[in-house]
Amino acid sequence: MTAGWALVLILGGYARAAAAAELFLDFNAMNPGPLPAEYRPAVTGGGPAPDWKLVSVDRPSALPALPGETKPMSRETVLAQVSQDTTDERFPLLIYEPTVFHDFTATLTFRTVSGRVEQMAGLAFRLQDPTNYYVLRASTLGRSFRFYKFVNGVRSDPIGPEVRIPLGEWHTLEVETKGNTILCRLDGKEAMPSINDTSFMKGRMAFWTKSDSVSEFRSLRIVYDVTLTLPEMLVQRGMDRFPRLLGLTVFGRRDGKVVALASSDPGLVGTEGTPAEAKALDAGDISAASRKDHAGSVFPLSDRNGEPMYAVRLKMRTFPGQTDSNAAARGRMIVDFLDEIVRAADRP
């Protein structure tokens, strides 16, 4: 999806910007059996480890039933927690490891299947570890929809309404976070007043159940803000604005060295700069060079006081008669655009 850029902010002296992204975990696109490596099982509380797996289940076909016949069925793959240990304060988790989420809207499709002690399913979010996170869950036996948090393994008092959650029926649970505000919905409807809490401002997602609950999860869709550093944003914005640009790398100081902080070529990130980048940072020097296959230039990027904050290396298309002077002039237009972004981020 196309990224929509938000306001640049200075957070603790470190500039960041947000771009929207979407992640769709569709278990029907997977084969029944073991889980991919990016999912990690865990448990909050006591009792044995959970048993998470991909299983094949019946799904009513989209085709209409013929007269006098039952509706045809098809098969689909879902995520299921199938262990049935009855330990009371036992909360199985399946953590999605690759991404830490800040602000997001997450929509989970789930159903409760069985359980003698409990019949619950939910979504843990802003998870720090298996003992610190928020959770929004639905209970068939308890006829309730609740939000609470775990802090160092201790569960808070629950918040949420009494509501019927029929066994075996698919439902959607939705969580939306904006800073310290949390909104909770069930089947598309607001389920409780907004919640304000600052315990956790970012974290991972996890599928969640309780005790001997056997629950199934069809999919999880997450629309979220990607947090970018200012150098990463400069690369993104520069390459978007100037599509004929061949490459853009932003350098800064790290541990006393001049290194690439962000680049259109991911392989360059972390590599040391040349004397040209060091001179741009130390003295605000500009350099340019023309080669057969491209023209290059190095410029300082300055803060609102005119002090070099970063050095940027530009790789541009060349043409017959290209000179070093012309390469510098072409680069100036790009750098003026990037300078405006840096100064806006540095504004108090």
C-alpha positions, 0 to 999 in steps of 0.5 A, spaced: 500 500 500 502 507 498 505 510 505 502 516 507 507 521 511 505 524 517 508 530 521 515 529 523 517 529 530 523 530 535 522 524 540 528 525 545 532 528 540 531 523 535 527 525 529 522 520 527 516 520 522 510 515 521 508 511 514 502 507 514 503 499 512 499 493 513 500 486 515 495 480 513 496 474 517 492 469 513 492 462 515 488 459 510 494 461 505 498 456 509 498 448 509 496 444 515 502 442 520 507 446 524 508 453 524 513 458 521 519 460 524 516 467 526 511 465 531 513 463 538 509 459 543 509 462 550 505 461 556 503 466 562 502 463 569 503 456 570 502 449 567 505 446 561 507 449 554 501 450 549 500 446 543 499 451 537 498 448 530 495 449 523 489 445 522 484 444 517 477 445 518 470 445 515 468 451 512 461 452 509 462 453 501 460 459 497 455 455 493 448 455 494 445 448 497 441 444 492 433 443 493 433 438 499 440 437 500 445 441 506 449 446 504 456 444 501 462 444 505 469 446 503 476 446 507 480 451 510 486 452 514 486 455 521 491 457 527 488 453 533 491 452 540 489 445 542 492 443 549 487 442 554 490 443 561 486 445 566 491 450 570 487 456 572 492 461 571 495 459 565 494 463 559 497 460 552 500 465 547 503 465 540 507 471 539 508 474 532 516 475 532 518 479 526 515 486 528 514 491 534 508 495 533 507 502 536 500 505 533 495 500 530 488 497 528 488 490 529 482 486 527 482 478 529 477 473 526 476 467 531 472 462 534 471 458 541 471 451 540 471 447 546 473 447 554 471 445 560 474 450 565 474 456 560 472 457 553 476 464 551 480 467 545 483 473 545 489 478 542 495 480 546 498 487 544 504 491 546 507 485 548 514 486 552 515 479 554 510 473 556 509 477 563 508 484 561 502 486 555 495 488 554 490 483 552 483 483 549 479 477 550 472 474 549 469 468 553 463 464 551 462 461 558 463 467 562 459 471 557 463 477 557 468 481 553 474 484 557 480 488 557 486 487 562 493 488 562 499 483 565 504 487 569 510 482 571 505 477 571 500 480 575 493 481 572 489 487 573 482 488 574 478 487 568 474 492 564 468 490 559 461 488 558 457 482 559 456 479 552 454 473 549 459 469 545 456 463 542 461 457 541 463 455 534 461 461 531 466 466 528 467 473 531 471 479 530 475 482 535 478 489 534 483 493 537 485 500 535 491 504 539 493 511 538 498 513 543 496 512 550 488 511 548 486 504 546 479 503 543 476 496 543 470 493 538 467 486 538 464 484 531 464 491 528 461 495 534 464 499 540 464 494 546 466 499 551 469 506 552 476 508 550 481 506 555 487 510 557 494 507 559 501 508 559 504 502 561 506 500 554 507 504 548 509 499 543 510 491 543 509 485 539 502 481 538 500 475 540 494 470 539 492 468 546 487 463 550 486 461 557 487 454 561 483 448 557 480 453 551 481 450 545 480 456 540 481 457 533 484 463 529 482 465 521 486 471 520 489 477 523 490 484 519 494 489 522 494 496 519 500 500 523 505 506 523 512 504 521 517 508 525 522 511 521 528 515 523 530 521 520 535 519 515 531 513 513 525 518 512 530 523 508 532 517 503 525 515 502 522 522 501 528 524 496 528 517 492 520 518 491 521 526 489 526 525 484 525 518 481 531 519 476 536 519 482 540 513 482 542 513 489 541 516 496 545 515 502 545 519 509 551 519 513 552 521 520 557 520 526 556 513 530 561 511 535 566 516 533 566 514 526 562 517 520 557 511 517 552 510 513 545 511 517 540 510 511 541 508 504 537 506 498 542 501 497 541 497 504 547 494 503 551 500 504 548 501 511 553 501 517 559 502 512 564 507 513 564 514 509 569 517 505 573 523 507 568 527 502 563 525 507 567 527 513 569 534 510 561 535 509 560 534 516 566 537 519 567 543 515 560 543 511 564 542 504 561 540 498 564 535 493 562 533 486 565 528 481 563 525 474 564 518 471 562 514 465 556 511 468 554 516 473 555 523 477 556 523 484 556 529 489 556 530 497 553 535 501 552 537 508 545 537 511 544 543 516 540 544 522 536 550 523 542 554 526 546 552 519 550 547 523 552 540 519 547 535 521 548 529 516 552 528 510 548 526 504 551 522 498 547 523 491 548 518 485 545 521 479 544 519 472 550 522 467 549 525 460 554 527 455 558 533 457 557 532 464 562 536 469 563 536 476 560 543 476 554 541 473 553 535 478 554 540 484 548 544 481 544 538 480 545 536 487 543 542 490 536 542 488 535 535 491 539 537 497 535 544 498 529 539 498 532 535 504 535 541 508 527 543 509 525 536 511 531 536 516 530 543 519 523 542 520 524 536 524 529 540 528 524 546 529 522 546 537 
